Amino acid sequence: MTAIDVASEIFAITDVLSSQPMLRRSLSEPSASAEQRRELAQKLFGGRVGGEAMQVLSEVVGKSWRKPDLLVRGLEREGVVSAFRGAEAEGQLERVTSELHALGRAAKENGELTAVLRDPSYEFDAKRSLVDRLLGDAAHPVTALDQAMYDLLQQAGAPRIVVANKVDKVGRSKWDVNRKGVLASLPGLHQDALILFSAETRQGVEELWKHILAALSPQ
C-alpha cells in the first residue's frame, strides 16, 4: 500500500467522523482512557481500513483533545502528511506544493470562492469535491497521484472537473494531443469536464467557474 493509499483511507475516516458527531465525541471522550478510545476505534474501523491507516487513527485517538472537532482536524493533518509523502515518493512534491500555494492565494483573493466554501447551504460533500478538484498540468502527463485522487472522487460519486493548468506553456498545436492523453488516462471523464486553463492568460477561467457553480448548486 502506497502513502497515497494510506492518505485516502485516512481521509475516508475523517469524512465519516465529520458526518457523525456521536462517533467523534466518543473517540475524543476525556473521561475514557486512551486505551479505551483505541479499542473503540479498532471496533469501528478495524478490518475496514489497512493497518497503516489504523495505526495513525490509533495514535490520534490516544491523544487528548479539547474538542471533538480538533480530533478530526488532527487526523486530517496526518492524512495530508501521508499525501505529501506520496507526492515526494513520486517526485511531485514541488509541483503539489506550488499548486497548494496557488489555491490558497485564489481562496484569499477571490471573495466568491471564499463565500461558496463558507456558505452552510452547500453540502459538505460538494465543498469537499471543490477543494479536491484535480489540478492537472498540461505540460506534464497524468501522474499516479492524479489518478488516485480521480479514482477516489469517482468511487464517491462526486462530480469531477479536471483542470489542465499552464496551457500557456504548451504550444497551441499540442493542445489537442494533450487533451486526448488526459482523457485516455482518466477513464470515464467526459471531455466537457476537462478544462484547459492558464492563470497567466486567464484561459478557461469563465468555463471553470460555470462548472464549479453548477456542481455546487443545490439540487
SULTADA-V724917 format. One record per backbone hydrogen bond with DSSP energy under -1.0 kcal/mol. NH is the residue of the N-H (numbers start at 1). CO is the residue of the C=O. E is the energy in kcal/mol with one decimal. If there is no record, write none. Layout:
nh = <NH	NH>
co = <CO	CO>
e = <E	E>
This chain:
nh = <6	7	8	9	10	11	12	13	14	15	16	17	18	19	24	25	26	27	32	37	38	39	40	41	42	43	44	45	46	48	49	54	55	56	57	58	59	60	61	62	63	72	73	74	75	76	77	78	79	80	81	82	83	84	85	86	87	88	89	90	91	92	96	97	98	99	100	101	102	103	104	105	106	107	108	109	110	114	115	116	117	118	119	122	127	128	129	130	131	132	133	136	138	140	147	148	149	150	151	152	153	154	155	156	157	158	162	163	164	165	165	167	169	170	174	175	178	179	180	181	182	183	184	185	186	189	193	194	195	197	198	202	205	208	209	210	211	212	213	214	215	216	217>
co = <2	3	4	5	6	7	8	9	10	11	12	13	14	15	20	21	22	23	29	33	34	35	36	37	38	39	40	41	42	45	45	50	51	52	53	54	55	56	57	58	60	68	69	70	71	72	73	74	75	76	77	78	79	80	81	82	83	84	85	86	88	87	92	93	94	95	96	97	98	99	100	101	102	103	104	105	106	110	111	112	113	114	115	119	123	124	125	126	127	128	130	163	165	137	143	144	145	146	147	148	149	150	151	152	154	153	193	134	195	136	163	197	166	167	171	172	174	175	176	177	178	179	180	181	182	186	190	191	162	164	203	198	202	204	205	206	207	208	209	210	211	212	213>
e = <-2.2	-2.4	-2.4	-2.0	-2.4	-2.7	-1.8	-2.0	-2.3	-2.0	-1.7	-2.6	-2.5	-1.4	-1.9	-2.0	-2.2	-2.3	-1.1	-2.1	-2.1	-2.3	-2.0	-2.3	-2.2	-2.0	-2.2	-2.7	-2.1	-2.1	-1.2	-2.2	-2.1	-2.0	-2.4	-2.5	-2.2	-2.2	-2.7	-1.1	-1.4	-1.5	-2.0	-2.4	-2.4	-2.6	-2.3	-1.5	-1.7	-2.1	-2.2	-2.2	-2.3	-2.5	-2.1	-2.0	-2.3	-2.7	-2.3	-1.4	-1.3	-3.4	-2.7	-2.7	-2.2	-2.2	-2.3	-2.1	-2.0	-2.5	-2.4	-2.3	-2.2	-2.4	-1.9	-2.6	-1.9	-2.1	-2.3	-2.1	-2.1	-1.5	-1.6	-1.4	-1.9	-2.8	-2.2	-1.7	-2.4	-2.2	-1.3	-1.5	-2.9	-2.1	-2.2	-2.4	-2.2	-2.4	-2.8	-2.0	-2.1	-2.5	-2.7	-1.6	-1.1	-2.3	-2.7	-1.8	-2.6	-3.7	-1.1	-2.3	-1.9	-1.4	-2.5	-1.1	-2.5	-2.6	-2.2	-1.8	-2.2	-2.3	-2.0	-1.4	-1.4	-1.8	-1.9	-1.2	-3.0	-3.0	-1.9	-1.7	-1.5	-2.4	-2.2	-2.0	-1.7	-2.5	-2.6	-1.8	-2.2	-1.7	-1.1>
